[in-house]
Amino acid sequence: MTNPDFRIFPSASATTDAVAAHLAARLAAQPAIRLGLATGNTFVPVYAALVEHYRAGGLSFAQACSFNLDEYVGLPPGHVASFRAYMQSHLFDHVDLPEGHGHLPAVEGDIELACRNYEAAIAAAGGIDLQLLGIGRNGHIGFNEPGSAFDSRTRQVDLTPSTQEANKADFPAGETVPPTAVTMGIGTILEAREIVLVAIGATKAEALQTAFRGKQTPACPASALQMHAKVLVFCDEAAASLVRAD
Ligand code: GLP
């Protein structure tokens, strides 16, 4: 296959439906799949459609497990804007993924130790079969902001002001976005056997072009994906506009 394998759809909903169908097919083919999961607005309709597949019958998460890309540091447990709360409300609460099989980075106590343990847990599970990824407007993947090393591992990172601004809407009025988070590293992400990156809307067009048509540089973290053998990019026409113009 060509890298990346672009799958371009006429609308946002056609894109997210196709991603959900791909995930459902992969889960059906490999019930004990180890999923790498992502958050963000892009994945709200993806998980909703995946839950529909589950409700339609014939799909089970009972043998699966998942590892999320990232989590904010400093939010009280259960905070509405935490990625744990997002995963519970958009996916985990609605499917038969066993309790304890949906992992997110730990963000309390000794964070360095927790990061090493997260890497060890992924390795002990046998590595990630399919990693879902969104893309930040500045090309970030997970919370690997521009400048992140391509061999970086799970660690605590500072969020750029632009990322904090972009995610502000997820927080109750008057609350600020935490300045730091724990994220899988780019090196961690690159070890997944398959990567499915999803980009919706014109605000992602430049990031997609820089990531896949520009040169590989830590200034655009997603450009690291050029060195991965199996990357599928699901996007709508608007996000694909600059990639297509090439
Ligand atoms: C967030 C997440 C990323 C996500 C990106 C885009 O900050 N940490 O994993 O891909 O921003 O989010 P959205 O889908 O809301 O545009």
Boltz pocket constraint, residues with backbone or C-beta under 6 A from the ligand:
constraints:
  - pocket:
      binder: B
      contacts: [[A, 38], [A, 39], [A, 40], [A, 41], [A, 42], [A, 43], [A, 69], [A, 70], [A, 133], [A, 134], [A, 135], [A, 136], [A, 137], [A, 140], [A, 141], [A, 142], [A, 143], [A, 163], [A, 167]]
      max_distance: 6.0
